[in-house]
C-alpha cells in the first residue's frame, strides 16, 4: 500500500466517494452534504492507494481567514 498527497482528479473522486460511503451515507445525508459543510480555502487529499483503489483518505483544509 502506498500513501501520498494527490491532486489527480480520479484519485480525488475515489476519495470523495469513500468519504461519502463511510461518513455521510450511514447517517442519511446525500452526496451534496460534504460540499455544503466544506470550509472555504485550500483542501489537500492524502490517500492510501492499493493498486487503483483508494481504501483510505485523510483531508486537510486550510480555511481562509476573514478580517474586518
C-alpha positions in Angstrom: 0.0 0.0 0.0 1.2 3.5 -0.9 0.4 6.8 0.9 0.6 10.1 -0.9 -0.7 13.6 -1.3 -2.7 13.7 -4.6 -4.1 16.3 -7.0 -5.2 13.7 -9.6 -8.9 14.1 -10.4 -9.5 10.3 -10.5 -8.0 9.7 -7.1 -9.8 12.7 -5.6 -13.1 11.4 -7.0 -12.5 8.0 -5.4 -11.6 9.6 -2.1 -14.7 11.7 -2.2 -16.8 8.6 -2.8 -15.1 6.8 0.1 -15.8 9.8 2.4 -19.5 9.7 1.4 -19.9 6.0 1.9 -18.2 6.0 5.3 -19.2 9.3 6.8 -22.4 10.7 5.3 -24.4 7.9 3.8 -24.7 5.9 7.1 -26.4 8.9 8.7 -28.8 9.6 5.9 -27.1 12.5 4.2 -26.8 12.8 0.4 -23.7 13.4 -1.6 -24.1 17.2 -1.5 -23.6 17.2 2.2 -19.8 17.4 2.1 -19.8 20.3 -0.3 -22.4 22.1 1.9 -20.2 21.6 5.0 -16.9 22.4 3.3 -14.7 25.1 4.8 -13.7 27.7 2.2 -9.9 27.5 1.5 -7.3 25.1 0.3 -8.0 21.3 0.6 -5.4 18.6 0.5 -6.2 14.9 -0.1 -3.9 12.4 1.5 -4.8 9.0 0.1 -3.9 5.4 0.7 -3.5 3.6 -2.6 -3.7 -0.1 -3.2 -3.4 -0.7 -7.0 -6.1 1.5 -8.5 -8.3 1.6 -5.3 -8.4 4.2 -2.5 -9.1 2.3 0.7 -8.2 5.3 2.9 -8.2 9.1 2.8 -7.4 12.0 5.1 -8.3 15.6 4.3 -6.7 18.7 5.5 -8.5 22.0 5.0 -6.8 25.4 5.4 -9.5 27.9 6.0 -9.4 31.4 4.6 -9.4 33.8 7.5 -11.6 36.9 7.0 -10.7 40.1 8.7 -12.8 43.2 9.1 
